[in-house]
Amino acid sequence: MSENLRAAVIGASGIGKHHAKWLAYLGCRMDAFAGTSAESVAATSQSLRDLFGFEGEGYVGLDEMFAAGPWDVISVCSPEPLHHEHFLAAIEHGAHVMCEKPLVYDPELADEELLAMGE
């Protein structure tokens, strides 16, 4: 993979930290991730530094992360009910997008509504 590809992860504190690590190991510039609070961003930054030497930036929220782009590759690893929204936002940003499963999930919605969201 080209080192010129700029990568970001939405939600890097759980499985997303492994997405970040493997993007870096594959040669991407793992430059950013989005978290939900200043505290979670600080903790995740440290975790990523310990895991693979992360030197990028953590941002509170998608808007901050997108403003620092553009990103070539975005991996969506946020909580499951946010996958669909974050996937669409990353696509709108113009990035190639990977999404942790499931793409569409919300325990408050009926199956028919979930199916319609996936179309």
C-alpha positions in Angstrom: 0.0 0.0 0.0 1.3 3.5 -0.8 2.6 5.6 2.1 0.9 8.5 0.4 -2.6 7.2 1.5 -3.8 9.3 4.4 -5.8 7.2 6.8 -8.2 8.0 9.6 -10.4 6.0 12.0 -13.7 6.9 13.4 -13.8 5.3 16.8 -10.3 4.0 17.6 -10.6 3.0 21.3 -12.0 -0.5 20.8 -11.6 -2.6 17.6 -10.7 0.6 15.8 -7.3 0.7 17.4 -6.5 -2.5 15.6 -7.8 -1.0 12.3 -5.4 1.9 12.9 -2.5 -0.4 13.6 -3.0 -2.5 10.5 -3.5 0.6 8.3 -0.1 1.9 9.6 1.5 -1.6 9.2 0.2 -1.7 5.6 2.0 1.6 4.8 -0.7 4.1 5.2 -0.1 7.4 6.9 -2.3 6.7 9.9 -2.8 10.4 10.6 -6.0 10.8 12.6 -8.9 9.4 14.5 -12.2 10.9 15.8 -13.4 10.3 19.4 -16.2 11.6 21.4 -14.6 13.7 24.2 -11.3 15.3 25.0 -10.7 12.7 27.7 -11.4 9.8 25.3 -9.2 11.3 22.6 -6.3 11.7 25.1 -6.6 8.1 26.3 -6.9 6.7 22.8 -3.9 8.8 21.6 -1.8 7.2 24.3 -3.1 3.8 23.6 -2.3 4.1 19.9 1.2 5.4 20.7 1.8 2.4 22.9 0.4 0.0 20.3 2.2 1.1 17.2 3.9 4.5 17.6 1.0 6.6 16.4 2.1 10.2 15.7 -1.1 11.6 14.3 -3.9 13.7 15.8 -7.0 12.8 17.7 -10.1 14.9 17.1 -13.2 15.4 19.1 -16.0 14.6 16.6 -16.2 14.1 12.9 -16.3 17.7 11.9 -12.9 18.4 13.4 -11.4 15.3 11.8 -12.9 16.0 8.4 -11.7 19.6 8.5 -8.1 18.4 9.0 -8.4 16.1 6.0 -8.7 15.2 3.2 -8.4 11.5 4.1 -7.9 8.8 1.4 -9.1 5.9 3.6 -11.5 6.1 6.6 -12.3 3.1 8.8 -15.6 3.3 10.6 -15.3 1.6 14.0 -17.8 3.7 16.0 -20.6 2.1 18.1 -22.8 0.0 15.9 -25.9 2.3 15.9 -23.6 5.1 14.4 -22.1 3.0 11.6 -24.5 3.9 8.9 -24.4 7.7 9.7 -20.6 7.7 9.9 -20.2 5.6 6.8 -22.3 8.0 4.8 -20.4 11.0 6.2 -17.1 9.4 5.2 -18.4 8.6 1.7 -19.5 12.3 1.4 -16.0 13.3 2.5 -14.7 11.5 -0.6 -12.7 8.8 1.1 -12.6 5.1 0.5 -14.4 3.6 3.4 -14.2 0.4 5.4 -16.9 -0.3 8.0 -16.8 -2.6 11.0 -19.9 -4.8 10.9 -22.8 -4.3 10.8 -23.2 -1.4 8.5 -26.9 -0.8 9.5 -28.0 -1.4 13.1 -30.2 0.3 15.6 -32.0 -1.7 18.4 -34.8 0.9 18.3 -35.7 0.3 14.7 -37.9 -2.4 13.1 -36.2 -4.8 10.6 -38.0 -3.1 7.7 -36.5 0.3 8.6 -33.1 -1.3 8.9 -33.4 -2.9 5.5 -34.5 0.4 3.9 -31.4 2.1 5.4 -29.2 -0.5 3.8 -30.6 0.1 0.3 
